[in-house]
Amino acid sequence: MGLDQQRLEVALKSERQYIYLPFHLHIFESIASTNQTLWELLEQGAKHGAVVIATQQTAGRGQWGRNWISPVGGLYLSVLITPNITASHSYQLTLATAWGIANQLRKSGVDVGIKWPNDLVINRRKLGGILTETKVHQGRITQAVIGVGINWMNPVPETGINLEMWQAAKEPKLIPCLEVLAAKILLGIESGIQSLLQEGVNILLTRYQQLLANVGDRVYVNNLAGTIVGVTPTGELHVIMDTSESSQATKPEIYLQPGIISLGYCTSPSQ
């Protein structure tokens, strides 16, 4: 079930477009948390571009302190970056990562979308999630660990989907092995962060919203209905609320911080 480092390095080199991250690999079969392990390696001298990868986590962490169930057969990895951006822009790292990974997988024919705020979906079922943790000095993010979990061949709940299940009927397989998947996730993180830092958040956000599965969805806030129209540069959900007025200009707009509402998942069989 482990991951072959040499095969992964070959896959990384074969598709490399950027040189933003050097990808210093640390590979494990099972650890408590890839994010936590990477923070520990940082204390021991790990540098920008260090990567921790495992196929099982025994104490994975999710958003808002939740446990992240990480059974054998998944792909769990974390990358250390030194972005030096304003602390208030921390959510842009998650937006960039989500777009980069989704875009990279879509290039291979995997129909991945983004579910606000930090999940990757296929047919509106959860394929993976992202957890970004940062260290701030004098109002700037000096170090960030970006953690990603992807369902490869691990069991998933009804609201989830794993990549092997999704591509079972496809010949040849779009993602032939775990090492190729890991390479695509790492290259996706790199391209997303590269886009953010070099081209700016407005260009990144346009790309992100093109893959956002929630655009057009109806939501209820304080028992009032609204329609999701996008995401702001700081990661807030942009919702236009219903009114009795027919003029679009008079409809109130609200902006929801991550964690205020949950958008839910599809539970019907995937197409």
C-alpha positions as CSV (number, residue, x, y, z in Angstrom):
1,M,0.0,0.0,0.0
2,G,3.0,2.2,0.3
3,L,4.2,4.8,-2.2
4,D,7.4,4.3,-4.3
5,Q,9.5,7.4,-4.0
6,Q,11.5,6.8,-7.2
7,R,8.4,6.3,-9.3
8,L,6.9,9.5,-7.7
9,E,10.1,11.5,-8.6
10,V,9.9,10.3,-12.2
11,A,6.3,11.3,-12.4
12,L,7.1,14.8,-11.0
13,K,9.9,15.4,-13.5
14,S,7.9,14.2,-16.5
15,E,5.1,16.8,-16.0
16,R,7.1,19.7,-14.4
17,Q,6.2,23.2,-15.6
18,Y,7.3,25.3,-12.7
19,I,10.3,25.4,-10.3
20,Y,8.7,27.3,-7.4
21,L,8.8,24.2,-5.1
22,P,11.9,22.0,-4.8
23,F,9.8,19.0,-3.4
24,H,12.0,17.5,-0.7
25,L,10.1,14.3,-0.1
26,H,9.5,12.6,3.2
27,I,7.4,9.5,2.7
28,F,5.6,7.4,5.3
29,E,3.1,4.6,5.3
30,S,1.2,5.7,8.4
31,I,1.7,8.7,10.6
32,A,-0.5,10.7,13.0
33,S,-0.8,13.8,10.8
34,T,1.1,15.0,7.7
35,N,0.6,18.6,8.7
36,Q,1.9,18.0,12.3
37,T,4.9,16.0,11.0
38,L,5.8,18.7,8.6
39,W,5.7,21.4,11.4
40,E,8.0,19.1,13.4
41,L,10.4,18.8,10.5
42,L,10.4,22.5,10.2
43,E,11.6,22.8,13.7
44,Q,14.4,20.4,12.8
45,G,15.4,22.5,9.8
46,A,13.1,21.6,6.9
47,K,13.0,24.3,4.2
48,H,10.5,25.7,1.7
49,G,9.2,22.9,-0.5
50,A,9.5,20.1,2.0
51,V,6.8,17.5,1.5
52,V,5.3,14.8,3.9
53,I,3.3,12.0,2.3
54,A,1.4,9.1,3.9
55,T,-1.3,6.6,2.9
56,Q,-2.8,6.6,6.3
57,Q,-3.2,9.2,9.1
58,T,-4.1,8.1,12.6
59,A,-4.9,11.7,13.9
60,G,-5.6,13.7,10.8
61,R,-6.9,17.3,11.3
62,G,-9.7,19.0,9.4
63,Q,-11.1,22.5,9.3
64,W,-12.1,24.1,12.6
65,G,-10.5,21.5,14.8
66,R,-12.4,18.6,13.4
67,N,-10.9,15.1,13.1
68,W,-10.1,14.1,9.5
69,I,-10.8,10.4,9.1
70,S,-7.9,9.2,7.0
71,P,-8.1,5.4,6.4
72,V,-5.6,3.2,4.6
73,G,-5.7,3.6,0.9
74,G,-6.0,7.4,0.7
75,L,-3.4,9.9,-0.2
76,Y,-2.5,12.4,2.5
77,L,0.2,15.0,1.9
78,S,1.5,18.3,3.2
79,V,3.7,20.9,1.6
80,L,5.7,23.7,3.4
81,I,5.8,27.1,1.6
82,T,7.1,30.5,2.6
83,P,4.6,32.8,0.8
84,N,5.3,36.1,2.7
85,I,1.8,37.5,2.1
86,T,-0.4,39.5,4.4
87,A,-2.0,37.5,7.2
88,S,-5.5,38.6,6.3
89,H,-5.0,37.0,2.9
90,S,-4.3,33.5,4.3
91,Y,-7.4,32.0,2.7
92,Q,-6.0,32.8,-0.7
93,L,-3.6,29.9,-0.2
94,T,-6.5,27.5,0.1
95,L,-8.3,29.0,-2.9
96,A,-5.0,28.7,-4.9
97,T,-4.5,25.1,-3.8
98,A,-8.1,24.1,-4.6
99,W,-7.9,25.6,-8.1
100,G,-4.4,24.3,-8.8
101,I,-5.3,20.7,-7.9
102,A,-8.7,20.7,-9.7
103,N,-7.1,22.2,-12.8
104,Q,-4.3,19.7,-12.8
105,L,-6.6,16.7,-12.4
106,R,-9.0,18.1,-15.1
107,K,-6.1,18.1,-17.6
108,S,-6.0,14.4,-17.1
109,G,-9.7,14.0,-17.7
110,V,-10.8,13.8,-14.1
111,D,-14.0,15.9,-13.8
112,V,-13.1,17.7,-10.6
113,G,-14.9,20.7,-9.2
114,I,-14.4,22.9,-6.1
115,K,-16.9,23.0,-3.2
116,W,-16.6,26.1,-1.1
117,P,-14.7,26.6,1.0
118,N,-12.0,23.9,0.8
119,D,-13.2,20.7,-0.8
120,L,-12.7,18.9,-4.1
121,V,-15.6,17.1,-5.6
122,I,-16.7,14.8,-8.4
123,N,-20.4,14.7,-9.3
124,R,-20.9,16.9,-6.1
125,R,-19.5,14.1,-3.9
126,K,-16.3,14.7,-1.9
127,L,-13.1,13.6,-3.4
128,G,-10.8,15.4,-1.0
129,G,-10.2,18.4,1.2
130,I,-7.6,21.0,2.0
131,L,-6.3,22.3,5.4
132,T,-4.0,25.3,5.4
133,E,-2.1,26.2,8.6
134,T,0.1,29.3,8.9
135,K,2.7,31.0,11.1
136,V,2.5,34.8,11.2
137,H,5.2,37.4,12.0
138,Q,4.5,41.1,12.1
139,G,1.3,40.7,10.1
140,R,2.8,38.6,7.4
141,I,2.5,34.8,6.7
142,T,6.1,33.6,6.9
143,Q,5.4,29.9,6.7
144,A,2.4,27.9,5.7
145,V,1.7,24.2,5.6
146,I,-0.9,23.1,3.1
147,G,-2.4,19.7,3.8
148,V,-4.4,17.8,1.2
149,G,-6.3,14.5,1.6
150,I,-7.5,12.7,-1.5
151,N,-9.7,9.6,-1.7
152,W,-7.7,7.1,-3.8
153,M,-9.0,3.6,-2.9
154,N,-10.0,4.0,0.7
155,P,-13.6,3.5,1.8
156,V,-15.7,6.6,1.7
157,P,-19.2,7.6,3.1
158,E,-22.2,8.0,0.9
159,T,-21.4,11.6,0.4
160,G,-17.9,10.8,-0.8
161,I,-16.2,9.2,-3.8
162,N,-12.8,7.7,-4.4
163,L,-10.8,8.0,-7.5
164,E,-10.4,4.3,-8.2
165,M,-14.2,3.8,-7.9
166,W,-14.9,6.7,-10.2
167,Q,-12.4,5.6,-12.9
168,A,-13.1,1.8,-12.6
169,A,-14.8,1.6,-16.0
170,K,-12.4,3.8,-17.8
171,E,-9.7,2.2,-20.0
172,P,-6.9,3.1,-19.8
173,K,-7.2,4.6,-16.4
174,L,-6.8,8.3,-16.3
175,I,-4.7,8.1,-13.1
176,P,-2.8,4.8,-13.4
177,C,-1.2,4.6,-9.9
178,L,-0.9,6.3,-6.5
179,E,2.5,7.9,-7.5
180,V,1.0,9.6,-10.5
181,L,-1.8,10.9,-8.4
182,A,0.6,12.3,-5.8
183,A,2.7,14.0,-8.5
184,K,-0.4,15.6,-9.9
185,I,-1.5,16.9,-6.5
186,L,1.9,18.3,-5.8
187,L,2.1,20.0,-9.2
188,G,-1.4,21.3,-8.8
189,I,-0.4,22.9,-5.4
190,E,2.6,24.4,-7.1
191,S,0.8,25.8,-10.1
192,G,-2.0,27.3,-7.9
193,I,0.4,29.0,-5.5
194,Q,2.5,30.2,-8.5
195,S,-0.6,31.7,-10.1
196,L,-1.5,33.5,-6.8
197,L,1.9,35.0,-6.2
198,Q,2.8,35.9,-9.7
199,E,-0.5,36.8,-11.4
200,G,-2.4,38.0,-8.3
201,V,-5.6,37.0,-6.6
202,N,-8.0,38.5,-9.2
203,I,-6.8,36.2,-12.0
204,L,-6.7,33.3,-9.6
205,L,-10.2,34.0,-8.4
206,T,-11.6,34.1,-11.9
207,R,-10.2,30.6,-12.6
208,Y,-11.3,29.3,-9.2
209,Q,-14.9,30.5,-9.7
210,Q,-15.0,28.8,-13.2
211,L,-14.6,25.4,-11.3
212,L,-16.8,26.3,-8.3
213,A,-19.6,23.7,-8.1
214,N,-21.7,25.9,-5.8
215,V,-22.4,28.8,-8.2
216,G,-26.2,29.1,-8.7
217,D,-27.0,27.0,-5.7
218,R,-29.8,28.1,-3.4
219,V,-28.9,28.7,0.3
220,Y,-30.9,29.8,3.3
221,V,-29.5,32.4,5.8
222,N,-31.6,33.2,8.8
223,N,-34.5,31.6,7.0
224,L,-34.1,33.9,4.0
225,A,-33.3,32.4,0.6
226,G,-30.4,33.5,-1.6
227,T,-28.3,32.4,-4.6
228,I,-24.6,31.8,-4.5
229,V,-22.8,33.9,-7.2
230,G,-19.1,33.5,-6.2
231,V,-16.4,33.9,-3.7
232,T,-14.5,37.0,-2.6
233,P,-10.6,37.3,-2.6
234,T,-10.6,36.7,1.2
235,G,-12.6,33.5,0.9
236,E,-16.1,34.7,1.7
237,L,-19.1,33.2,0.0
238,H,-20.9,35.9,-2.1
239,V,-24.7,35.5,-1.9
240,I,-27.5,37.6,-3.5
241,M,-30.6,37.4,-1.4
242,D,-34.1,37.2,-2.8
243,T,-36.4,40.2,-2.5
244,S,-39.9,41.0,-3.8
245,E,-38.3,43.6,-6.1
246,S,-37.8,42.6,-9.7
247,S,-34.7,44.9,-10.2
248,Q,-31.4,43.1,-9.7
249,A,-29.8,46.3,-8.5
250,T,-32.0,46.4,-5.4
251,K,-31.3,42.8,-4.2
252,P,-29.2,42.8,-1.1
253,E,-25.9,41.0,-1.2
254,I,-24.2,39.3,1.8
255,Y,-20.8,37.7,2.3
256,L,-20.4,34.6,4.5
257,Q,-17.2,33.7,6.3
258,P,-16.1,30.0,6.0
259,G,-17.8,28.0,8.8
260,I,-21.0,30.0,9.0
261,I,-23.0,27.7,6.8
262,S,-22.5,24.2,5.5
263,L,-23.4,23.6,1.8
264,G,-23.8,19.8,2.0
265,Y,-23.2,17.1,-0.5
266,C,-25.0,15.0,-3.1
267,T,-25.8,11.5,-1.9
268,S,-27.4,10.1,-5.1
269,P,-25.3,7.6,-7.1
270,S,-22.7,9.2,-9.3
271,Q,-23.3,9.3,-13.0
